[in-house]
Amino acid sequence: MAKKKDQITFSISFPASGYFIEVVQNYVGKIIKNYTPFKEDRWVKRFQSVVDELCNNAVEHGSSKNDEVKIIFNINNETVEIIVEDSGTGKKKIKAKELKKMVDQRHKEDLRTNTTIRGRGLPWIVSAWMDKLHFGDRAKGGIRVRVIKYAKNKN
Amino acid sequence: MTTVNIAIEDLENDIKLVKFEGQLDESNVDEKSKLIYSLIESTDKPQMIFDLSGLEYMNSKSIGYLNDWYLKVSDKGGKIVLAAAKENIMDILDVVGMTQILEQFPTLEQAKKAFNE
């Protein structure tokens, strides 16, 4: 996202562990409510879910336990961009291309016949509520997942 | 650290009321799901109402478990219905298609009636 004059950037890093879910959710809630056009409770909770799913994916595929996961918010009046980066030190190593293929494949499946425990986060929740979902490999290792939501599409 | 409490109560006609309070997420859902699996396995034809009035949050993995419980209960000829879910819970269940699969009622009383009709 090209940097605009009115843009604000926030970032937070936390150890890859479910222990910090509540801290991250509170942080996301405050940013979305106070600094974005998505102030309604429905959208605050949706963004909390989206970031939670992105972070869970980063913990599952990207960062080994207690290694770093980083979240960056780039916000202006028209757009919210969220980037989640993992360190690539996790056990289930995966490249951005493979992750995208997996998500695209899942998205084609019939929701009513999905019998798996996992696999609804990125393909369904994140894809449905965000306008763009992009996967990239980091030069230092790990994956960078970027989502964008446009204020004009909030209803 | 987030928490979730799951309380089970026996209602009339062998209906189990399962009340969730708190949030179901990556930090607790694997452990807490065992209680529900145990309840399903110990019942011949489970008739269950999930009271979600105290549930603040659920992630995609929790929804995966909910779907799996539904399949296991259906295989045994039983039924799960959802009651009194908050708006954000209905929103996330809707986006993953669970509202097309599971019956849901705005109040606990309405859910109880669904078993007595």
Interface residues (C-beta under 8 A of the other chain):
Chain A: G18 Y19 I21 E22 Q25 D41 R42 K45 R46 Q48 S49 D52 E53 N56 V59 L111 R112 N114 T115 T116 I117 R118 G119 R120 G121 W124 I125 A128 W129
Chain B: M1 T2 D25 E26 S27 N28 Y57 N59 S60 K61 I63 G64 Y65 N67 D68 L71 E87 N88 D91 I92 V95 V96 G97 Q100 I101
